[in-house]
Amino acid sequence: MSADGRAGAAVVIVGAGVTGLSAGWWLARDGVDTLVLDAGAAGWGASGRNGGGCSHHHSPLFLEEQRLWPLMDELLGYPTEFQPGRIRIALDERQFALYRHALENAAYHGFRTEVLDAQQVRELVPLAGGEIFGGYHYHFGGHANPHRTLQAYAWALRDCGGRLLQHTRVLGFETQGGRVAGVRTSRGRLACEHLVIAAGPATGELASLLGVNIPLMSARAEMIVTEPLPLMRLGGVDGNGLYGRQTLRGNLAYGGGPHEWIEDADAAGARPYSTPLQASIARRLCALLPKAAHARVIRSWAGFIENTPDGRPVIERPAALDNLTVATLSSVGFGLSPASGRAIRDLVVSGKCSFADLSTLRLSRFAALEADWRRLQGWLPSAVSIDA
Amino acid sequence: MNARAHGSIGRDRASVAGKQPPIDDSTDLLIIGAGHAGISAALTAAGCGVRVTLVDENPVPLTTMGEDVPLHFGGRVAATAANHNAVLETILRARPQLAEVIDAGVDVRLGTAAWGLFPNRPTAAWIDGHVAGLADEHRAYLMRFEQVIVAAGCRDMGLAFDGWHRPGVMGALAAYRLATDYEALDARVAVLVGSGTETLQIGNALSEAGIRVAAVIEQAAAIAGPQELASRLLEGGTRLLTSHVIEQALSDAQGVAAVRLARVDAQGHRVCEALERIECDTLVLGIAAVPALELLEATGCAISYQAERGGHVALIDGSQRTSLPFVYAAGDCAGIWPSKTLSDATARREGRIAALAALRSLGAKCDGRKEEPVSPDAAGGGLDAQRLGWVRATTLRSAASPFVCQCEEVTAADILELNPPRYLRWRRPSPATQGLCTVDAQRAPDPDVVKRLTRAGMGPCQGRRCREQIAALMALASGAVLPDIPLATHRPPVRPLRLSQLAALPEAAAMGDGWESWFGIAAQWVPYWRVPPESRACAGGKHEAVSGE
């Protein structure tokens, strides 16, 4: 039974992360009776633990991502702290060459990118200094606050008549004649006319209950945050192998570096702990923004994130069932969420995305994927690697 | 499983595999905190054939004290505390048994804070064994250990009123620490807020240290601690004002100059009478002593609310062992109750029990020594009511809307209405639509959700001054009982550390070679207009760096 006594909804979405909540909000604002459920609290996974970046120029959802972010505060009715623009700093020639692909992708879409020399970087980024090779200034993209955006989606969903059911575990699905008829949960059965699975690391296991195979592997990644510092003119500054931003409050929030592959069974319900990796992140942040070297680190955190074998999302209505949509954004979900939610809405309502070509995000690309792809790619938990 | 036995195996050069940090320092038994429990544990374990290391963060760097970490020092640290060596000597004088510990062969490291414990676990298996993050004033470093006894003591609950951000408003334990270990408490006339056992005991200690205790304030109709401790203060000329709360701290250029008190009824409502004014330079907050849980909680020890132990504490067995079998809690961080406060014998016994259990786990000889398990006093039942009473009468009913979270400038109303931070200058279109109970109507509100939305508890003091107040406010507003309000999580580093300090930790060479901003999956960033139709496993043989976004 759901919060208000109605058992089920026209569309039930499993996963109250940024993708599921955005999809739920897009559906609810179209007047679709929508219920989003989650095994834990809304946005408690990677959705609320990321760098907040919104500049994904490689993605088929990019143009819609760029169109929507400046409108999101108004559309949702709550603040997301979206800030436009980004500077990426290269400390050496290798990084400079590596980061250049943004220039080409932006040009393809008709967005402007400026190449910066060391002096220009120093002028634009007061906390930078020391060794700088150069940088890029994106006149697009930007960053938002994940926590605030998550709750904005949740509240906006509710304002549109949608429902959110937290701390509700999925126990199984009921199918009938090639359709999903209902979801069995720890709070009882929920009937549905359409089911969306957008459950982050749990997406693969849940989809497999319906006979849909989504190849996924989960990993742990970490971030750190410092005490607030005086605001730079542009907070979206990263580079030197880090992603992140100066928040509107002034904190430096950055991540990057190695991930640790983990078994889903170990991650399920577990708290993600950070490790001494935080020191290696601090080291690179010190080099990126040396004038912040005195700033104190006041928190670190970790999150569990899923990836497909090629790191690209899956957003699809699998042919196996008439009324199922599955979505994993493969470790890059926050920034794309305004667009991915809208794409899922389109798939649910009409079977086709109205604004982007999602053919590269289909599961069929994995038809010839090797069964032991995880091993071939070296995507193995540490214990396994050590034994080997 | 031996993966290689199944054929060729790829390598993910961007994963943590093979990048374990190099660690030179190691010990068998690490003891964190050199108070009564820690010293007693160290003396018990010394000479048993295992390496014992005892760390204590005092003397704490002045800049850290300035952030009210680890205690609410409230700007009353005297200039003499800047002399590190002089403070070291004072500490050795104040804790004479430290010399015995050193003589017994224990590796004693003062001025050394523990900022994280990192055990190997299924979701963090790249770390071998158990690793502690330590830091002195200059550097941070890692140390391997087999067993750890956390004897981190306790800290004070904060309480927001008009002017509580002024220099001179400080915690009772902070005042005691400065007066004894540092001989650097910059106070002459103090008013004590709260009347529990610890607070009255500290009041007497301050009085002995030459500070005039002008008054003891208690919101309830009667004092909470033993009459005998109160009587000693009264004999020295201290006034006792029950059914009173602080209305406002008045200040001059040096900080607190006087305090104005309001009389309250049993429901915490202000009774309309002329406000009492007392001249003082220091307001000592002794609302509650809270077990210092940050290291235990951040490490993942199971925590529960136990009123008889002073609130949230780590679950321990009869040998002081937490839910993590290599972690023990002893002393005030394992629980606070009146008889334990009145005599150091209990904390010492807990230290011995933990040390003996740790020695057994290490396979060391301990001559069949045994100690009976420690049990707390029967719960007085007044703990929750006391805390809620103070917050209700002082903070919730304050007309001045003081910041409960000083670091992030968040008021009680902001917390209860879940207002976004004020720097956004965002105005809620309809005030009634969202609030504390709208996040999840079916559960008690969660302080971590409040933290994410309002920033309360997210500042440089790491929530030390506000977290108990926030929990109390949430209980008062939602009707939940205090034990049902979850504990907001702690994260390492549990002491603020400069970026440059953390950055100095040595790392494996492979860390730099394989560093990627994201997963290092080349196919992930191929623009969609160039994506191949099929995806096959990528053996990852090419050692090319990948630029993620």
Contacts between the chains, C-beta under 8 A, distances in Angstrom:
chain1	res1	chain2	res2	distance
A	3	B	441	6.4
A	3	B	442	6.6
A	41	B	440	7.0
A	41	B	446	6.9
A	41	B	449	6.7
A	42	B	439	8.0
A	48	B	452	6.8
A	53	B	549	6.5
A	55	B	549	5.7
A	56	B	549	5.7
A	57	B	527	7.3
A	57	B	549	7.2
A	58	B	524	7.9
A	58	B	525	5.1
A	58	B	526	6.7
A	58	B	527	4.6
A	58	B	528	6.5
A	58	B	549	7.2
A	59	B	528	6.3
A	60	B	528	4.3
A	77	B	429	6.9
A	78	B	420	7.8
A	79	B	420	5.4
A	79	B	424	5.2
A	79	B	426	4.8
A	81	B	424	6.9
A	94	B	545	7.1
A	98	B	545	5.7
A	98	B	546	7.8
A	98	B	547	4.1
A	99	B	547	5.4
A	101	B	525	7.1
A	101	B	547	6.0
A	102	B	547	7.9
A	102	B	549	7.3
A	105	B	527	5.3
A	108	B	527	6.9
A	108	B	529	7.2
A	147	B	452	3.9
A	147	B	453	6.5
A	148	B	420	6.4
A	148	B	453	7.1
A	151	B	418	8.0
A	151	B	439	7.6
A	151	B	452	7.5
A	151	B	453	5.6
A	154	B	439	7.9
A	155	B	433	7.8
A	155	B	434	5.7
A	155	B	438	7.6
A	158	B	438	7.6
A	159	B	433	7.5
A	166	B	440	5.0
A	166	B	442	7.8
A	166	B	443	7.7
A	167	B	440	7.2
A	167	B	442	7.5
A	167	B	443	6.6
A	219	B	15	7.6
A	219	B	519	7.2
A	220	B	123	5.8
A	220	B	124	6.8
A	226	B	499	6.4
A	227	B	459	7.4
A	227	B	460	4.3
A	227	B	496	6.7
A	228	B	459	7.9
A	228	B	460	7.9
A	238	B	517	7.6
A	241	B	515	4.7
A	241	B	516	6.7
A	241	B	517	5.0
A	242	B	517	6.0
A	243	B	517	5.2
A	243	B	518	6.7
A	243	B	548	7.3
A	243	B	549	7.5
A	248	B	423	6.1
A	248	B	424	7.1
A	249	B	408	7.5
A	249	B	421	6.6
A	249	B	423	6.3
A	249	B	455	6.9
A	256	B	515	7.3
A	256	B	516	7.3
A	256	B	517	4.5
A	256	B	518	7.2
A	257	B	511	7.4
A	257	B	515	5.5
A	257	B	516	7.2
A	257	B	517	8.0
A	258	B	14	6.0
A	258	B	15	5.5
A	258	B	16	4.3
A	258	B	19	5.9
A	258	B	511	7.2
A	258	B	514	6.5
A	258	B	515	7.3
A	258	B	516	7.6
A	259	B	14	7.0
A	259	B	15	5.9
A	259	B	16	6.9
A	259	B	519	5.9
A	260	B	15	6.5
A	260	B	16	4.6
A	260	B	123	7.6
A	260	B	124	6.8
A	260	B	125	7.1
A	260	B	126	5.3
A	261	B	12	7.4
A	261	B	15	6.1
A	262	B	122	6.9
A	262	B	123	5.2
A	262	B	125	7.7
A	263	B	122	7.1
A	266	B	122	3.8
A	266	B	123	5.4
A	267	B	123	6.0
A	270	B	122	7.6
A	270	B	123	5.4
A	271	B	300	6.6
A	271	B	489	7.8
A	272	B	123	6.5
A	273	B	118	7.7
A	273	B	121	6.9
A	273	B	123	6.7
A	273	B	124	5.4
A	273	B	300	6.4
A	274	B	116	8.0
A	274	B	491	6.8
A	274	B	492	6.1
A	275	B	118	5.3
A	275	B	124	5.0
A	275	B	126	7.1
A	275	B	127	5.6
A	276	B	21	5.2
A	276	B	116	7.7
A	276	B	118	5.8
A	276	B	127	7.1
A	276	B	131	6.6
A	276	B	133	6.5
A	276	B	142	6.0
A	276	B	505	6.7
A	277	B	16	7.2
A	278	B	492	7.0
A	278	B	493	7.4
A	278	B	502	6.6
A	279	B	21	7.5
A	279	B	140	6.9
A	279	B	502	4.6
A	279	B	503	6.8
A	279	B	505	3.7
A	279	B	507	7.1
A	280	B	505	7.6
A	280	B	507	5.1
A	280	B	511	5.6
A	280	B	515	7.8
A	282	B	499	4.9
A	282	B	502	3.7
A	282	B	503	4.7
A	283	B	502	7.4
A	283	B	503	3.9
A	283	B	504	7.9
A	283	B	505	7.5
A	283	B	507	7.1
A	284	B	515	7.3
A	285	B	499	5.9
A	285	B	503	7.7
A	286	B	499	5.0
A	286	B	500	5.8
A	286	B	503	4.3
A	292	B	499	6.3
A	293	B	498	7.0
A	293	B	499	5.3
A	293	B	500	4.1
A	293	B	503	7.4
A	294	B	498	5.7
A	294	B	499	7.4
A	294	B	500	6.8
A	295	B	498	7.0
A	295	B	499	5.4
A	296	B	67	7.8
A	296	B	460	6.3
A	296	B	496	3.8
A	296	B	497	6.1
A	296	B	498	5.5
A	296	B	499	7.5
A	297	B	493	5.8
A	297	B	496	6.8
A	297	B	497	5.2
A	297	B	498	7.5
A	297	B	499	6.0
A	297	B	502	5.7
A	298	B	459	7.4
A	298	B	460	5.5
A	298	B	462	5.8
A	298	B	493	7.6
A	298	B	496	5.1
A	299	B	458	7.7
A	299	B	462	7.5
A	299	B	491	4.6
A	299	B	493	7.9
A	300	B	491	5.7
A	300	B	492	5.7
A	300	B	493	6.9
A	301	B	491	5.7
A	302	B	124	7.9
A	304	B	123	7.5
A	307	B	519	6.1
A	307	B	521	6.7
A	307	B	524	7.8
A	308	B	535	7.8
A	309	B	535	5.8
A	309	B	537	6.2
A	309	B	538	7.6
A	310	B	521	6.9
A	310	B	523	3.8
A	310	B	524	6.7
A	310	B	535	4.2
A	310	B	538	7.6
A	311	B	519	6.3
A	311	B	521	3.6
A	311	B	523	5.7
A	311	B	524	2.7
A	311	B	525	7.7
A	312	B	523	6.7
A	312	B	524	6.1
A	312	B	531	7.3
A	312	B	535	7.7
A	330	B	524	7.1
A	331	B	518	7.0
A	331	B	519	6.1
A	331	B	524	7.7
A	332	B	518	7.7
A	332	B	524	7.3
A	332	B	549	7.4
A	357	B	528	7.6
A	360	B	528	4.9
A	360	B	531	4.4
A	365	B	533	6.6
A	365	B	534	5.8
A	365	B	535	4.6
A	366	B	535	5.5
A	367	B	534	7.1
A	368	B	534	5.5
A	368	B	536	6.1
A	369	B	535	6.2
A	369	B	536	6.1
A	369	B	537	6.5
A	370	B	536	6.5
A	370	B	537	4.7
A	372	B	6	7.1
A	372	B	7	7.7
A	372	B	537	7.7
A	373	B	536	7.8
A	373	B	537	3.8
A	375	B	3	5.9
A	375	B	6	6.7
A	375	B	7	7.8
A	375	B	9	5.5
A	375	B	10	6.9
A	376	B	8	7.2
A	376	B	9	7.5
A	376	B	10	4.8
A	376	B	537	3.9
A	376	B	538	7.8
A	376	B	539	5.6
A	377	B	10	4.9
A	377	B	12	6.3
A	377	B	537	5.4
A	377	B	538	5.8
A	377	B	539	7.0
A	377	B	540	5.7
A	378	B	9	6.5
A	378	B	10	3.9
A	378	B	11	4.4
A	378	B	12	3.8
A	378	B	15	7.0
A	378	B	17	7.5
A	378	B	540	5.5
A	379	B	10	8.0
A	379	B	12	5.9
A	379	B	15	7.6
A	380	B	3	6.1
A	380	B	9	7.7
A	380	B	12	8.0
A	380	B	17	7.9
A	381	B	122	7.7
A	381	B	125	6.2
A	382	B	16	6.6
A	382	B	17	6.3
A	382	B	125	3.7
A	382	B	126	4.5
A	383	B	122	7.6
A	383	B	125	4.9
A	384	B	1	6.2
A	384	B	3	5.4
A	385	B	3	7.3
A	385	B	15	7.9
A	385	B	17	4.6
A	385	B	18	7.9
A	386	B	17	7.9
A	386	B	125	7.8
A	387	B	1	6.6
A	387	B	2	5.5
A	387	B	3	6.9
A	388	B	2	6.0
A	388	B	3	4.0
A	388	B	4	4.5
A	388	B	9	6.1
